[in-house]
Amino acid sequence: MSKPGRIQLLAIIYLVDGFLNIGWGFTIIFGLFSSVIGFLCFPIGFYPIAIGIIEFVYAIKLLGDPVRLEKAPYLVSVLQLTTVIVLDPIGLVLGIITLLIYNTSKVKEYFSFTARQLKMESSFA
């Protein structure tokens, strides 16, 4: 089964949002250092940086052919939704889009196919 184009779209969304989250996290950290109160609250910036790194990792896994994931990374999309906590509405919108893409039939079929392939490979090893 060939990889659907929507999987490639998911990888690109994760790459773009990961870059934006890392940039936003560093902006929060360096912007908050300019005030005394901000110095106490600067760990808030580490949250989008961590999510951005997770998105990069899954984007690289989704870009591979074949995809080496047993199931769709729904958790990454849920983490995108939670970036609204640090005032990132772009992550909220992209999280909704990725969840909608994951619920399409082609994407579900592809991930069930890759899960069967990985189980067969592990049984032969």
N, CA, C and O atoms as a DFTB+ gen file, in Angstrom:
500 C
 N C O
     1  1       0.854      -1.182       0.000
     2  2       0.000       0.000       0.000
     3  2       0.892       1.235       0.000
     4  3       1.828       1.332       0.793
     5  1       0.604       2.162      -0.876
     6  2       1.415       3.375      -0.952
     7  2       0.963       4.381       0.102
     8  3      -0.189       4.390       0.535
     9  1       1.902       5.217       0.491
    10  2       1.637       6.204       1.525
    11  2       0.752       7.314       0.955
    12  3       1.098       7.907      -0.067
    13  1      -0.388       7.607       1.599
    14  2      -1.252       8.687       1.111
    15  2      -0.592      10.053       1.284
    16  3       0.253      10.242       2.160
    17  1      -0.984      10.985       0.450
    18  2      -0.435      12.340       0.531
    19  2      -0.780      13.041       1.823
    20  3      -0.087      13.974       2.228
    21  1      -1.847      12.603       2.478
    22  2      -2.239      13.229       3.751
    23  2      -1.209      12.954       4.850
    24  3      -1.044      13.758       5.767
    25  1      -0.532      11.835       4.754
    26  2       0.529      11.544       5.729
    27  2       1.667      12.550       5.546
    28  3       2.229      13.046       6.522
    29  1       1.996      12.840       4.304
    30  2       3.019      13.850       4.010
    31  2       2.566      15.217       4.537
    32  3       3.370      15.969       5.087
    33  1       1.291      15.530       4.368
    34  2       0.746      16.789       4.876
    35  2       0.867      16.862       6.393
    36  3       1.213      17.910       6.936
    37  1       0.586      15.761       7.080
    38  2       0.741      15.723       8.535
    39  2       2.184      16.003       8.938
    40  3       2.437      16.754       9.880
    41  1       3.130      15.396       8.219
    42  2       4.542      15.608       8.532
    43  2       4.926      17.073       8.344
    44  3       5.657      17.636       9.160
    45  1       4.436      17.688       7.277
    46  2       4.756      19.098       7.021
    47  2       4.137      19.992       8.093
    48  3       4.767      20.944       8.553
    49  1       2.897      19.680       8.490
    50  2       2.253      20.464       9.557
    51  2       3.048      20.342      10.847
    52  3       3.261      21.335      11.542
    53  1       3.491      19.126      11.173
    54  2       4.293      18.948      12.389
    55  2       5.619      19.701      12.304
    56  3       6.063      20.282      13.294
    57  1       6.249      19.697      11.139
    58  2       7.507      20.434      10.994
    59  2       7.300      21.930      11.179
    60  3       8.055      22.581      11.901
    61  1       6.281      22.474      10.528
    62  2       6.024      23.912      10.617
    63  2       5.645      24.299      12.041
    64  3       6.172      25.270      12.585
    65  1       4.732      23.543      12.645
    66  2       4.310      23.878      14.001
    67  2       5.432      23.647      15.006
    68  3       5.538      24.378      15.990
    69  1       6.266      22.646      14.771
    70  2       7.418      22.441      15.651
    71  2       8.373      23.619      15.609
    72  3       8.867      24.068      16.643
    73  1       8.630      24.117      14.407
    74  2       9.496      25.295      14.263
    75  2       8.875      26.504      14.956
    76  3       9.563      27.240      15.664
    77  1       7.571      26.708      14.751
    78  2       6.895      27.838      15.392
    79  2       6.886      27.700      16.909
    80  3       7.077      28.689      17.617
    81  1       6.668      26.496      17.417
    82  2       6.655      26.305      18.868
    83  2       8.025      26.553      19.487
    84  3       8.125      27.177      20.543
    85  1       9.065      26.077      18.845
    86  2      10.412      26.317      19.382
    87  2      10.729      27.812      19.365
    88  3      11.277      28.350      20.327
    89  1      10.382      28.469      18.271
    90  2      10.597      29.922      18.206
    91  2       9.783      30.664      19.240
    92  3      10.284      31.588      19.882
    93  1       8.533      30.272      19.410
    94  2       7.676      30.917      20.408
    95  2       8.206      30.677      21.819
    96  3       8.173      31.579      22.656
    97  1       8.691      29.469      22.085
    98  2       9.235      29.178      23.413
    99  2      10.445      30.032      23.742
   100  3      10.562      30.553      24.851
   101  1      11.353      30.178      22.769
   102  2      12.520      31.032      23.015
   103  2      12.121      32.496      23.129
   104  3      12.738      33.245      23.886
   105  1      11.109      32.910      22.398
   106  2      10.619      34.287      22.516
   107  2      10.060      34.535      23.912
   108  3      10.305      35.585      24.506
   109  1       9.318      33.578      24.427
   110  2       8.774      33.712      25.784
   111  2       9.908      33.788      26.795
   112  3       9.903      34.643      27.681
   113  1      10.883      32.887      26.658
   114  2      11.978      32.859      27.633
   115  2      12.771      34.158      27.616
   116  3      13.010      34.756      28.665
   117  1      13.181      34.597      26.426
   118  2      14.003      35.810      26.358
   119  2      13.194      37.064      26.639
   120  3      13.728      38.038      27.168
   121  1      11.919      37.054      26.293
   122  2      11.083      38.212      26.586
   123  2      10.794      38.350      28.064
   124  3      10.711      39.465      28.580
   125  1      10.642      37.242      28.745
   126  2      10.329      37.294      30.169
   127  2      11.555      37.634      31.018
   128  3      11.416      38.102      32.148
   129  1      12.744      37.404      30.482
   130  2      13.942      37.747      31.246
   131  2      14.098      39.256      31.424
   132  3      14.895      39.707      32.247
   133  1      13.342      40.030      30.659
   134  2      13.492      41.482      30.740
   135  2      12.787      42.079      31.943
   136  3      12.921      43.276      32.197
   137  1      12.043      41.282      32.689
   138  2      11.379      41.804      33.878
   139  2      11.649      40.889      35.067
   140  3      11.998      39.720      34.899
   141  1      11.485      41.427      36.252
   142  2      11.731      40.665      37.473
   143  2      10.667      39.577      37.643
   144  3      10.989      38.450      38.019
   145  1       9.419      39.905      37.371
   146  2       8.343      38.915      37.486
   147  2       8.521      37.847      36.417
   148  3       8.287      36.665      36.669
   149  1       8.930      38.258      35.240
   150  2       9.146      37.311      34.157
   151  2      10.251      36.318      34.460
   152  3      10.203      35.172      34.014
   153  1      11.240      36.751      35.212
   154  2      12.332      35.848      35.576
   155  2      11.812      34.662      36.382
   156  3      12.322      33.548      36.258
   157  1      10.804      34.903      37.201
   158  2      10.225      33.825      37.997
   159  2       9.333      32.907      37.158
   160  3       9.132      31.746      37.513
   161  1       8.802      33.418      36.057
   162  2       7.851      32.653      35.235
   163  2       8.466      32.101      33.952
   164  3       7.743      31.541      33.128
   165  1       9.775      32.239      33.755
   166  2      10.369      31.848      32.487
   167  2      10.247      30.358      32.152
   168  3      10.338      30.026      30.970
   169  1      10.048      29.435      33.101
   170  2       9.894      28.025      32.706
   171  2       8.687      27.764      31.802
   172  3       8.614      26.710      31.170
   173  1       7.753      28.689      31.730
   174  2       6.602      28.527      30.846
   175  2       7.068      28.356      29.396
   176  3       6.403      27.673      28.616
   177  1       8.177      28.954      29.031
   178  2       8.690      28.864      27.670
   179  2       9.209      27.491      27.295
   180  3       9.334      27.185      26.109
   181  1       9.510      26.666      28.268
   182  2      10.016      25.330      27.960
   183  2       8.922      24.401      27.435
   184  3       9.218      23.426      26.746
   185  1       7.671      24.693      27.753
   186  2       6.562      23.852      27.302
   187  2       6.452      23.833      25.771
   188  3       6.442      22.747      25.191
   189  1       6.369      24.988      25.091
   190  2       6.299      24.922      23.623
   191  2       7.577      24.380      22.989
   192  3       7.519      23.775      21.919
   193  1       8.719      24.582      23.623
   194  2       9.964      24.026      23.073
   195  2       9.913      22.503      23.105
   196  3      10.299      21.849      22.136
   197  1       9.441      21.938      24.205
   198  2       9.333      20.475      24.311
   199  2       8.348      19.924      23.289
   200  3       8.614      18.900      22.658
   201  1       7.221      20.591      23.122
   202  2       6.238      20.135      22.133
   203  2       6.820      20.238      20.724
   204  3       6.589      19.358      19.895
   205  1       7.565      21.297      20.449
   206  2       8.187      21.447      19.143
   207  2       9.175      20.335      18.830
   208  3       9.236      19.857      17.697
   209  1       9.944      19.924      19.820
   210  2      10.890      18.824      19.620
   211  2      10.150      17.519      19.358
   212  3      10.547      16.744      18.488
   213  1       9.078      17.270      20.105
   214  2       8.268      16.070      19.886
   215  2       7.685      16.076      18.479
   216  3       7.656      15.041      17.815
   217  1       7.218      17.242      18.019
   218  2       6.664      17.343      16.670
   219  2       7.722      17.061      15.612
   220  3       7.434      16.398      14.616
   221  1       8.932      17.550      15.812
   222  2      10.015      17.268      14.860
   223  2      10.283      15.770      14.766
   224  3      10.458      15.236      13.671
   225  1      10.316      15.091      15.909
   226  2      10.595      13.653      15.925
   227  2       9.527      12.885      15.149
   228  3       9.847      12.017      14.337
   229  1       8.265      13.207      15.400
   230  2       7.200      12.501      14.692
   231  2       7.124      12.903      13.224
   232  3       6.736      12.088      12.387
   233  1       7.480      14.126      12.897
   234  2       7.497      14.530      11.488
   235  2       8.531      13.719      10.721
   236  3       8.273      13.295       9.594
   237  1       9.685      13.501      11.314
   238  2      10.727      12.702      10.658
   239  2      10.246      11.261      10.477
   240  3      10.496      10.647       9.440
   241  1       9.554      10.725      11.488
   242  2       9.029       9.364      11.358
   243  2       7.957       9.278      10.273
   244  3       7.879       8.278       9.560
   245  1       7.135      10.311      10.142
   246  2       6.082      10.302       9.126
   247  2       6.629      10.535       7.721
   248  3       6.008      10.127       6.740
   249  1       7.778      11.181       7.618
   250  2       8.360      11.434       6.293
   251  2       8.996      10.184       5.702
   252  3       9.164      10.092       4.486
   253  1       9.348       9.228       6.540
   254  2       9.965       7.996       6.050
   255  2       8.992       7.183       5.211
   256  3       7.776       7.284       5.372
   257  1       9.546       6.376       4.312
   258  2       8.695       5.532       3.487
   259  2       9.218       4.116       3.543
   260  3      10.279       3.866       2.971
   261  1       8.575       3.193       4.170
   262  2       7.263       3.272       4.805
   263  2       7.336       3.893       6.185
   264  3       8.403       3.956       6.797
   265  1       6.208       4.344       6.663
   266  2       6.128       4.929       8.001
   267  2       6.326       3.814       9.017
   268  3       5.695       2.762       8.916
   269  1       7.193       4.036       9.990
   270  2       7.513       3.006      10.974
   271  2       6.782       3.249      12.294
   272  3       7.385       3.158      13.363
   273  1       5.496       3.555      12.221
   274  2       4.679       3.753      13.412
   275  2       3.547       2.742      13.408
   276  3       2.936       2.493      12.368
   277  1       3.262       2.157      14.570
   278  2       2.175       1.190      14.654
   279  2       0.815       1.863      14.688
   280  3      -0.171       1.302      14.211
   281  1       0.757       3.061      15.249
   282  2      -0.511       3.774      15.293
   283  2      -0.259       5.272      15.085
   284  3       0.857       5.771      15.228
   285  1      -1.320       5.941      14.752
   286  2      -1.224       7.375      14.490
   287  2      -0.878       8.123      15.781
   288  3      -1.407       7.799      16.844
   289  1      -0.002       9.110      15.694
   290  2       0.388       9.853      16.909
   291  2      -0.655      10.908      17.294
   292  3      -0.418      12.107      17.150
   293  1      -1.816      10.445      17.789
   294  2      -2.872      11.367      18.209
   295  2      -2.409      12.274      19.336
   296  3      -2.827      13.429      19.418
   297  1      -1.553      11.762      20.200
   298  2      -1.101      12.544      21.345
   299  2      -0.411      13.827      20.900
   300  3      -0.545      14.859      21.557
   301  1       0.318      13.777      19.804
   302  2       1.001      14.977      19.314
   303  2      -0.033      16.034      18.924
   304  3       0.158      17.221      19.190
   305  1      -1.118      15.606      18.300
   306  2      -2.173      16.561      17.936
   307  2      -2.856      17.137      19.172
   308  3      -3.216      18.314      19.196
   309  1      -3.033      16.315      20.187
   310  2      -3.622      16.813      21.436
   311  2      -2.664      17.810      22.091
   312  3      -3.105      18.821      22.637
   313  1      -1.363      17.535      22.042
   314  2      -0.395      18.485      22.581
   315  2      -0.419      19.795      21.803
   316  3      -0.216      20.863      22.382
   317  1      -0.666      19.722      20.488
   318  2      -0.798      20.951      19.704
   319  2      -1.971      21.782      20.226
   320  3      -1.888      23.008      20.302
   321  1      -3.051      21.110      20.580
   322  2      -4.217      21.828      21.094
   323  2      -3.916      22.536      22.413
   324  3      -4.473      23.598      22.692
   325  1      -3.046      21.958      23.211
   326  2      -2.767      22.539      24.528
   327  2      -1.829      23.731      24.470
   328  3      -1.617      24.385      25.491
   329  1      -1.261      24.036      23.318
   330  2      -0.363      25.195      23.249
   331  2      -1.115      26.503      23.379
   332  3      -0.496      27.562      23.484
   333  1      -2.441      26.450      23.374
   334  2      -3.218      27.662      23.594
   335  2      -2.974      28.194      25.009
   336  3      -3.231      29.365      25.289
   337  1      -2.478      27.328      25.898
   338  2      -2.144      27.742      27.266
   339  2      -1.081      28.836      27.247
   340  3      -1.127      29.765      28.053
   341  1      -0.128      28.725      26.330
   342  2       0.944      29.717      26.236
   343  2       0.668      30.711      25.105
   344  3       1.591      31.249      24.493
   345  1      -0.624      30.943      24.841
   346  2      -1.085      31.953      23.880
   347  2      -0.606      31.689      22.453
   348  3      -0.129      32.598      21.774
   349  1      -0.736      30.443      22.004
   350  2      -0.355      30.076      20.637
   351  2      -1.594      29.559      19.897
   352  3      -1.841      28.353      19.883
   353  1      -2.377      30.460      19.281
   354  2      -3.593      30.011      18.592
   355  2      -3.306      29.226      17.313
   356  3      -4.166      28.476      16.850
   357  1      -2.127      29.382      16.742
   358  2      -1.777      28.648      15.525
   359  2      -1.715      27.150      15.830
   360  3      -2.191      26.336      15.038
   361  1      -1.136      26.788      16.962
   362  2      -1.070      25.387      17.366
   363  2      -2.449      24.791      17.573
   364  3      -2.678      23.622      17.264
   365  1      -3.373      25.594      18.098
   366  2      -4.736      25.130      18.295
   367  2      -5.384      24.791      16.958
   368  3      -5.999      23.734      16.818
   369  1      -5.254      25.669      15.988
   370  2      -5.850      25.446      14.669
   371  2      -5.197      24.244      13.984
   372  3      -5.897      23.406      13.414
   373  1      -3.868      24.150      14.033
   374  2      -3.181      23.033      13.395
   375  2      -3.497      21.706      14.095
   376  3      -3.556      20.664      13.444
   377  1      -3.695      21.740      15.391
   378  2      -4.085      20.530      16.108
   379  2      -5.444      20.027      15.669
   380  3      -5.642      18.822      15.507
   381  1      -6.384      20.942      15.473
   382  2      -7.710      20.548      14.989
   383  2      -7.607      19.971      13.582
   384  3      -8.241      18.960      13.277
   385  1      -6.813      20.607      12.725
   386  2      -6.644      20.121      11.348
   387  2      -6.031      18.723      11.332
   388  3      -6.489      17.853      10.593
   389  1      -4.990      18.504      12.150
   390  2      -4.360      17.179      12.152
   391  2      -5.301      16.109      12.692
   392  3      -5.289      14.981      12.199
   393  1      -6.111      16.432      13.687
   394  2      -7.080      15.454      14.183
   395  2      -8.119      15.123      13.118
   396  3      -8.544      13.974      13.003
   397  1      -8.525      16.113      12.345
   398  2      -9.464      15.855      11.247
   399  2      -8.820      14.977      10.175
   400  3      -9.480      14.105       9.610
   401  1      -7.546      15.201       9.896
   402  2      -6.846      14.380       8.897
   403  2      -6.713      12.946       9.394
   404  3      -6.880      12.007       8.617
   405  1      -6.415      12.765      10.682
   406  2      -6.283      11.421      11.231
   407  2      -7.583      10.629      11.148
   408  3      -7.555       9.400      11.099
   409  1      -8.703      11.310      11.133
   410  2      -9.991      10.622      11.101
   411  2     -10.483      10.309       9.697
   412  3     -11.600       9.815       9.545
   413  1      -9.686      10.580       8.661
   414  2     -10.082      10.192       7.307
   415  2      -9.825       8.702       7.112
   416  3      -8.949       8.123       7.755
   417  1     -10.585       8.097       6.230
   418  2     -10.506       6.641       6.059
   419  2      -9.158       6.200       5.489
   420  3      -8.631       5.168       5.904
   421  1      -8.588       6.957       4.548
   422  2      -7.303       6.558       3.952
   423  2      -6.183       6.533       4.982
   424  3      -5.349       5.627       4.980
   425  1      -6.167       7.514       5.848
   426  2      -5.118       7.580       6.869
   427  2      -5.293       6.445       7.877
   428  3      -4.313       5.812       8.271
   429  1      -6.530       6.183       8.298
   430  2      -6.781       5.073       9.225
   431  2      -6.364       3.743       8.606
   432  3      -5.733       2.917       9.264
   433  1      -6.721       3.539       7.333
   434  2      -6.345       2.300       6.650
   435  2      -4.835       2.159       6.538
   436  3      -4.296       1.065       6.705
   437  1      -4.151       3.262       6.255
   438  2      -2.704       3.193       6.107
   439  2      -2.031       2.828       7.427
   440  3      -1.108       2.014       7.438
   441  1      -2.473       3.411       8.534
   442  2      -1.863       3.087       9.820
   443  2      -2.190       1.664      10.256
   444  3      -1.361       1.018      10.898
   445  1      -3.372       1.161       9.927
   446  2      -3.656      -0.244      10.250
   447  2      -2.795      -1.166       9.384
   448  3      -2.364      -2.224       9.843
   449  1      -2.545      -0.771       8.140
   450  2      -1.665      -1.550       7.256
   451  2      -0.242      -1.566       7.802
   452  3       0.390      -2.621       7.850
   453  1       0.271      -0.400       8.215
   454  2       1.644      -0.366       8.747
   455  2       1.754      -1.148      10.045
   456  3       2.789      -1.760      10.310
   457  1       0.700      -1.137      10.862
   458  2       0.724      -1.917      12.106
   459  2       0.816      -3.407      11.797
   460  3       1.559      -4.132      12.458
   461  1       0.059      -3.873      10.785
   462  2       0.130      -5.288      10.403
   463  2       1.510      -5.625       9.860
   464  3       2.048      -6.692      10.157
   465  1       2.090      -4.727       9.068
   466  2       3.423      -4.966       8.505
   467  2       4.474      -5.067       9.611
   468  3       5.330      -5.951       9.583
   469  1       4.405      -4.159      10.578
   470  2       5.372      -4.187      11.677
   471  2       5.218      -5.439      12.532
   472  3       6.211      -5.972      13.027
   473  1       3.989      -5.914      12.712
   474  2       3.775      -7.143      13.488
   475  2       4.330      -8.346      12.740
   476  3       4.908      -9.247      13.349
   477  1       4.156      -8.365      11.419
   478  2       4.713      -9.475      10.642
   479  2       6.228      -9.456      10.680
   480  3       6.861     -10.505      10.797
   481  1       6.819      -8.267      10.584
   482  2       8.286      -8.162      10.638
   483  2       8.820      -8.616      11.989
   484  3       9.852      -9.283      12.063
   485  1       8.117      -8.253      13.056
   486  2       8.597      -8.630      14.379
   487  2       8.416     -10.134      14.624
   488  3       9.183     -10.729      15.381
   489  1       7.424     -10.743      14.002
   490  2       7.243     -12.192      14.192
   491  2       8.306     -12.993      13.451
   492  3       8.631     -14.110      13.855
   493  1       8.852     -12.435      12.366
   494  2       9.920     -13.141      11.640
   495  2      11.275     -12.932      12.273
   496  3      12.194     -13.714      12.027
   497  1      11.424     -11.908      13.075
   498  2      12.737     -11.615      13.653
   499  2      13.054     -12.467      14.856
   500  3      14.126     -12.329      15.446
